[in-house]
Amino acid sequence: MPAKKTIAAPARPSRRRTSKAAQRRPEMLDPVIDRPLPALATDFIGWLVTSLSVRLSRSASSFYMERWDIGTTEYRLLLALGVEHECSAAFVAAAADVDKAAASRSLQVLSQQGLVTLARHGREMTITLTETGRSLSQELYSTSQQREIRLTHGMSAAQVKRLRADLHTLIENLPRLSDESFDGDLPD
């Protein structure tokens, strides 16, 4: 078995930062997040879900970049590694629902930032959170819970549970959109 090669940069003391943009964010309007929904979003669920996704992604990207100097791909990988602990690059990419190539680039960034170690075993790479990475992953998890509470403000626990179930149903139905027997007939 080949020797284990570990690649890691020294950890930075603190990951949290507050930029001038983050300090004045409450007064700023984001042209994507704050724009009105497209008219087709009232007619088609796909449009509505896509509009929500674009706005959530834009908001998350700004939020995590301003506070921790990480993008959404790094954020997703750190959360997945917080659950999975030590795993292969392919496994963490799948757990984070991220493209393998994007995951590979982001894992290199996280390694340079001292948040993960990358250990090669032949063609396999094992990813492990550093102590700093583990701490940041826990902070991200907690922050994500807080952001979700804000997102679902005004909804009861039962409504949030139902929303999760409905979204899972939509995901499960995605293969039906490419069903070759689809003839375009609408149900009555």
Secondary structure, DSSP 4 states (H G I P E B T S, - for coil): -PPPEEE-PPPPS------HHHHHGGGPPPTTTTSPPPGGGGT-HHHHHHHHHHHHHHHHHHHHHHHHS--HHHHHHHHHHHHH-EEEHHHHHHHTT--HHHHHHHHHHHHHTTSEEEEEETTEEEEEE-HHHHHHHHHHHHHHHHHHHHHTTT--HHHHHHHHHHHHHHHHHGGGGG-TT---PPP-
